[in-house]
Amino acid sequence: MAAESRSLEDYPYEIDEQLTTFDSSVNAVKTMLEKLMSMSRNDQLEKLDPLDQAKLDLMSVYTLNSLFWMYLVTQGINPREHGIKQELERIRTYMNRVKEITDKKKAARLDKGAASRFLRNALFDPESKQPKKAASKKPADATSDISNAKRPKQS
C-alpha cells in the first residue's frame, strides 16, 4: 500500500490517464517489434513483392525515427530544431510516393472493348437495326438510284 501511495505522489493525478494510455501504446509497439524481430529480415523480404518491401522498409525507418523523436522529447531536446525533423519529412515524401504508386495500381483502367460494346448497346435503336449485309446493300443501292435520277442521261 505504501508503494501505491508513493507512486501516486510521484506524478500529478491529472496525467494518470495519459500515462496509462502511453504505457499501453508502448506495450503495443513492443509486441509488434518482437514479432518483427522474431523473423530474419531476409525471410520477411522473400515473402513480399518489391512494393511491399518498400512499404516495410519505410514503416521500419519511420518507426525508428519517431521513437528517436520521442526520446529527444524525454531528454528535454526540441526535436523541431534537430535533424530528425528533416529526416521524418524525407521519409514522408517517400511514403507519399509509394502511396501514389499503390493508388495508380488500384485505379480503374478503361477497357476499350467493353466501353465500345456498352456505347453500341446503349445507342442501339431496334427500329433502325437491320442485318449488317442488308443494311450495307440498301443504302448503296438507294444512293445509286438517287444519283442516277438526278443525273441527266447522256447519249
Rosetta blueprint (number, residue, H / E / L):
1 M L
2 A H
3 A H
4 E H
5 S H
6 R H
7 S H
8 L H
9 E H
10 D H
11 Y L
12 P L
13 Y H
14 E H
15 I H
16 D H
17 E H
18 Q H
19 L H
20 T H
21 T H
22 F H
23 D H
24 S H
25 S H
26 V H
27 N H
28 A H
29 V H
30 K H
31 T H
32 M H
33 L H
34 E H
35 K H
36 L H
37 M H
38 S H
39 M L
40 S L
41 R H
42 N H
43 D H
44 Q H
45 L H
46 E H
47 K L
48 L L
49 D L
50 P H
51 L H
52 D H
53 Q H
54 A H
55 K H
56 L H
57 D H
58 L H
59 M H
60 S H
61 V H
62 Y H
63 T H
64 L H
65 N H
66 S H
67 L H
68 F H
69 W H
70 M H
71 Y H
72 L H
73 V H
74 T H
75 Q L
76 G L
77 I L
78 N L
79 P H
80 R H
81 E H
82 H L
83 G L
84 I H
85 K H
86 Q H
87 E H
88 L H
89 E H
90 R H
91 I H
92 R H
93 T H
94 Y H
95 M H
96 N H
97 R H
98 V H
99 K H
100 E H
101 I H
102 T H
103 D H
104 K H
105 K H
106 K H
107 A L
108 A L
109 R L
110 L L
111 D L
112 K H
113 G H
114 A H
115 A H
116 S H
117 R H
118 F H
119 L H
120 R H
121 N H
122 A H
123 L L
124 F L
125 D L
126 P L
127 E L
128 S L
129 K L
130 Q L
131 P L
132 K H
133 K H
134 A H
135 A H
136 S H
137 K H
138 K H
139 P H
140 A H
141 D H
142 A H
143 T H
144 S H
145 D H
146 I H
147 S H
148 N H
149 A H
150 K H
151 R L
152 P L
153 K L
154 Q L
155 S L
